[in-house]
Every structure is written in structure tokens, then in C-alpha cells.
Amino acid sequence: MTFLYRISKNGAAAEGCISAGSEQEAGAKLEAKFPQGSKVKVLGLEQAYVAVTRNSRMSAFKGRPLAAACQGLKASEALKIVEFSPKKAAQIIKKTILSAMANASNNDGVADAGALKVRLCVLEESVRMRRYWPTARGSAHPIARRLCHCRVVLVDAKKGKESK
């Protein structure tokens, strides 16, 4: 299982993911990672359902506005927004949200995966395919065909309200 944790150090907050079998095991891993003597304080720990689509043939820059529109919504509402969008990124984001919902229902037995909240939906840069465009006098111009990774993190909407 994957758990999201929130930490604070000198007033600055950050989030991260940790894999563990149970919440107690995740707490023990966090205790080992951030011991009592360090200035890092663990603020919260909640279960998350993650899906990643890697190396999609699209520039991340073009899909980031649509990904930002999906953050903070229920998974079913995010799917409605993505289904009616004409952008190429909509197909990639839809596939990843459906995969995260399937992970939640199959791996952890969540009954209503559509009620989960989209905590994080991002398109990140991946590698670039290098190509060359032939030009005059035997020279060539480089072309970078961009790829991206789509990452979706779903959390329980009820627990998210309690922790804030």
C-alpha cells in the first residue's frame, strides 16, 4: 500500500509517498527516516492510491492546465471534465485516473472508487526523442520530440477533510 505523508521543517511543509504493508509499518519507516532528534515533524499520514502512465507521446506543457483542473475534485467529477475535453492530454489523464480507481478497488477493496478525491494530477517531463530535420547544404537542425509521465494520486475524501 502507498501512504502520503506531510512533514514540516522550520515552518516549510512538504509531502511525499512511502510504501508499506500497514499504517503502523509506514509510521515506523517514517520514524526511521526522520528520527526524533531531527527538526522534521511528521504532520499526517493517509493512505493513497497511485497510478502512473509513463512515456506518453505528448508535451507536458500542453496538458498541465487540464491536469490542474482535475486536482481537488472527486474522481468521478474529474472523469467528466476529462471526457468532454478535446485535448490529447484528456485521453492520457482519463486512462491514468481509471487505473488509479482500479488500483483502489482491486488492491484494497474500496467499494466506491468514484468518491475518492484527486489529490495530485500532474504531467511531468520525460525523456526526449532526438530527431533531425535536413536543411540546405547538407546540414541538419535538431528536433526534440517530447514525452511525459502522468501521475494521479487518489485519497479518501472523508479523511482528507478531517486532517485539514
N, C-alpha and C positions, 0 to 999 in steps of 0.2 A: 504494500500500500504506500501511497505517497502522502506526505504531510507538508502543509505550508506552515512556516514559522515566521514570526515577526520579532525583530530584535531592535534594541536601542543602544546606541553608544554615543555618549557626550551630546545627547539631545537629537542626534540624527537617527532616523528609523530606516530599516531595510527589511526586505522579505527574501525568503529562499525556500527551496524544496529539499526534503530529506526522505529517503526511502527506508521503511521499517515494517516489521510484521504487525506491530500493535502500537498504540499510543504510548504505552509505558516504555517500549523499546526505543521509540522516537525520542522520548524525553531523556532517556539515558544517553543516546547518541548526541543530543544537543548539549547535555551536561558535560560530556567528554570533549565536545568541540569548543564550548565556551565555559570553562571552569569558573568556580565561584570567585577566584581572585581577579579575573579579568574584569574590565569595565563594561563588558557587554551584558545587557539584561534581556532575557527572553520575555517578550510581551504576550505571545499567544501561540497556540498550536492547533491546527484544524486539518481534517482530512480533505484531500483534494483528488480530483480525477483528471489526469493529464493525457492529452493526445498531441502528437507532433506529426506533421506532414513535411517530409524533407525533400529538398531539391526540386521544388516546383518551378517550372519554366516561366517565371514572371518576375518583374522588378518589384521589390518590396515597397518601393516608394509609391507605386501606383495603388497598392492595396491597403496602405496604412489608414487612410481615412475611414474605410469601411470596417476595418478591424477595430478601430477606436469606437465606432458607433455601436458595436456589439458588446463592448465591455460594460459590466454592471447590470445587464439585463438577464432575465431568465433565459434558459437555453431555448425554450420553445419560441419566445419572442425574438431572440437573435436569429433563429432559423427563418422566421417570417421576413425579417428585414433582408436577410441574405438571399432568400429565394426570389424576391422581386427586384433584385439589383441587376442591371445589365453588365456589370463589370466582370472581368475574367477572375478577379480575386474572389468573387462571390462563390464560385464553384469550389475553390480550394478551402475557403473558410467553412462552407457548409459541410464538406466532407470531413473536416477535422472536428467540427462540433458534433456531428453524428458519431464519429469514432469515440470521442470523449464520453458521450452519453452511453454508447455501447459498453465502454470500459466500466462505467459506473454500474450498469445493470448486470453485466455478466461477471465481472470480477468481485464485486462487493454486494451484489444483490439489492441495489437501490430500486425500489418499486416504481417511483415516478421520476425518471431521469430528466424529464422536461421541466421540472420545477427547480432544478439546480441552477445556481447563479453563475454567470460567466465572469469569473474574477479577472482573468487575463486572456486577451486575444491579441496576439502580436504577429507581425510579419517581420522576420529578421533576415538580414543579408546572408547569402550562402556563397559558394564559390562562383567564379565567373568562367564561362566558356570563352576561350580566346579564339577569335576568328580574324581573318584578314581580308580586306577589300582591295582588289587590284586597281591600281591607278596608272596614270600616264608614265611612260618611260621606264617601265619595269619595276616601279616601286609599289608599295602596298601600305594601306592605312590599317591600324589595329582596330578591331571592334570587340567589345566585351558584351557577351550575351549573359544577362544577369539571371540568377536563380535565387530562390528564397525558401526559408523554412517558415511554416505556420505552426504556432504553438497556442493551444487552448487549455486553460485550467478552469475546471468547474468545481465549485464548493457548494455545500448545503446552504441554502438561502436563510433558513431559520437560525442556524448557528452563526452566520455572518452578522446578523442584526444584533445578536446578544453580545458579541465580542466588541462591537463598536460603541 
